[in-house]
């Protein structure tokens, strides 16, 4: 199963991708992996920085966007690239994340793109053929 697929020619100054998951936890994990791979060439899952956080949103759409923006927050303000995450989401859109990452300085030679934020432009999430698919556009 694909974790994610980059979409070429979708957005002229942005990067679009579709993440997949059999459930919400897997979808959010694959979003994490996609965002880190967009930013860093040959990034490996794992790292020496441990991160935990809790989030809540009123809808799944906003939870996805805010989750990605939290990943960007850690890059910009904590200098940590989150490379992998274990996610738990309940029916009230409470998200518990236990993640690992690497200091940006250790990855600077492989830095590709600076993601600024996730956008709602052309955002879609749907269930199809037993998978949850989420199309996301990142502002870079």
Secondary structure, DSSP 4 states (H G I P E B T S, - for coil): --SEEEETTS-SSEEEEEEEESSHHHHHHHHHHHHHHHHBTTPPS--SEEEEEEEE-SSHHHHHHHHHHHHHHHHHHH-EEEEEEEEEE-TT-EEEEEEEEEEHHHHGGGB-----EEEEEEEEEEEETTEEEEEEEEE-
